[in-house]
Amino acid sequence: MEDLIHIHKTFEKIVLIDTKINNREFDGCIFKNCDFSNSDFSNNTFMDCEFVNCNLSMTQLVKTSLKTVQFTNCKLLGIQFHTCDDFLFNVHFQECTLDYSSFANKKMPKLTLFPVL
């Protein structure tokens, strides 16, 4: 993840706890079984990306762009989504844990949320 731009890459079993990953672009990337808890992902861009079975609890997303991002079976505790960039903000959640996360004043007309069964 040292490169500044990642296009159509798959990241599996990456563990970066309490780490800063800033000013990077991820386009069409897939993250599987990764742990990014308590990390700082501020000022990044995620476009057409997918997170599967990942832990992003307490990850900072200040001024981060989430443009059509799918979260499946992810742990997203305490994420402050309201600090994300508003431009083209589009997220989808399927079977995710979103306890203590905030979407305050965030416009989300295309939000899809599938509950845990």
C-alpha positions as CSV (number, residue, x, y, z in Angstrom):
1,M,0.0,0.0,0.0
2,E,3.0,2.3,-0.3
3,D,2.0,3.4,-3.8
4,L,-0.1,6.6,-4.1
5,I,-2.5,5.2,-6.7
6,H,-3.9,1.6,-6.6
7,I,-6.1,0.4,-9.5
8,H,-8.0,-2.9,-9.6
9,K,-5.9,-4.5,-6.8
10,T,-6.9,-7.0,-4.2
11,F,-5.6,-6.6,-0.7
12,E,-6.0,-9.7,1.5
13,K,-5.3,-10.2,5.2
14,I,-3.6,-6.9,5.6
15,V,-3.2,-5.8,9.3
16,L,-2.5,-2.1,9.8
17,I,-3.7,-1.2,13.3
18,D,-3.1,2.3,14.5
19,T,-1.5,3.3,11.1
20,K,-1.7,6.4,9.0
21,I,-2.6,5.8,5.3
22,N,-3.1,9.2,3.8
23,N,-3.4,10.9,0.4
24,R,-3.8,7.7,-1.6
25,E,-6.3,6.7,-4.3
26,F,-8.0,3.3,-4.6
27,D,-10.0,2.6,-7.7
28,G,-11.8,-0.7,-8.2
29,C,-9.9,-2.3,-5.3
30,I,-11.1,-5.1,-3.1
31,F,-10.1,-5.5,0.6
32,K,-10.7,-9.0,2.1
33,N,-10.2,-10.0,5.7
34,C,-8.2,-6.8,6.6
35,D,-7.9,-5.1,9.9
36,F,-7.5,-1.3,9.8
37,S,-8.9,-0.6,13.3
38,N,-7.9,2.7,14.9
39,S,-6.1,3.8,11.7
40,D,-6.2,7.2,10.0
41,F,-7.4,7.0,6.4
42,S,-7.9,10.8,6.1
43,N,-7.7,12.5,2.7
44,N,-7.9,9.2,0.7
45,T,-10.2,8.4,-2.2
46,F,-12.0,5.1,-2.6
47,M,-13.9,4.7,-5.8
48,D,-15.8,1.6,-6.8
49,C,-14.1,-0.4,-3.9
50,E,-15.3,-3.3,-1.8
51,F,-14.5,-4.2,1.8
52,V,-15.3,-7.8,2.7
53,N,-14.9,-9.2,6.3
54,C,-12.8,-6.2,7.3
55,N,-12.5,-4.4,10.7
56,L,-12.4,-0.6,10.3
57,S,-13.5,0.2,13.8
58,M,-12.6,3.7,15.0
59,T,-10.8,4.4,11.7
60,Q,-10.6,8.1,10.9
61,L,-12.0,9.2,7.5
62,V,-11.6,13.0,7.6
63,K,-12.0,14.4,4.1
64,T,-12.0,10.9,2.7
65,S,-14.0,10.3,-0.5
66,L,-16.2,7.2,-0.5
67,K,-17.5,7.0,-4.1
68,T,-19.6,3.9,-4.5
69,V,-18.1,1.8,-1.8
70,Q,-19.6,-1.6,-0.7
71,F,-19.0,-2.9,2.8
72,T,-20.0,-6.6,3.3
73,N,-19.8,-8.3,6.7
74,C,-17.6,-5.5,8.1
75,K,-17.1,-4.2,11.6
76,L,-17.4,-0.4,11.5
77,L,-17.7,0.6,15.1
78,G,-17.5,4.3,15.9
79,I,-16.8,5.5,12.3
80,Q,-17.5,9.2,11.8
81,F,-18.9,9.1,8.3
82,H,-20.1,12.7,8.6
83,T,-16.4,13.8,8.3
84,C,-16.1,12.2,4.8
85,D,-16.1,14.3,1.7
86,D,-19.7,15.0,0.5
87,F,-18.9,15.0,-3.2
88,L,-20.3,11.7,-4.8
89,F,-20.6,10.1,-1.3
90,N,-22.2,6.7,-2.0
91,V,-21.9,3.7,0.4
92,H,-23.7,0.4,0.7
93,F,-23.7,-1.9,3.7
94,Q,-24.6,-5.6,3.9
95,E,-24.5,-7.5,7.2
96,C,-22.3,-4.9,8.8
97,T,-21.9,-3.7,12.4
98,L,-22.3,0.0,12.5
99,D,-22.7,0.7,16.3
100,Y,-21.7,4.2,17.4
101,S,-21.1,5.3,13.9
102,S,-22.3,8.8,12.8
103,F,-23.9,10.0,9.6
104,A,-25.0,13.3,11.1
105,N,-26.2,15.7,8.4
106,K,-24.9,13.4,5.6
107,K,-27.0,13.3,2.4
108,M,-27.4,9.7,1.4
109,P,-30.1,9.3,-1.2
110,K,-28.8,6.0,-2.7
111,L,-27.9,4.3,0.6
112,T,-28.6,0.6,0.8
113,L,-28.5,-1.1,4.2
114,F,-29.1,-4.8,4.6
115,P,-29.4,-5.9,8.2
116,V,-27.7,-8.8,9.8
117,L,-30.0,-11.8,9.8
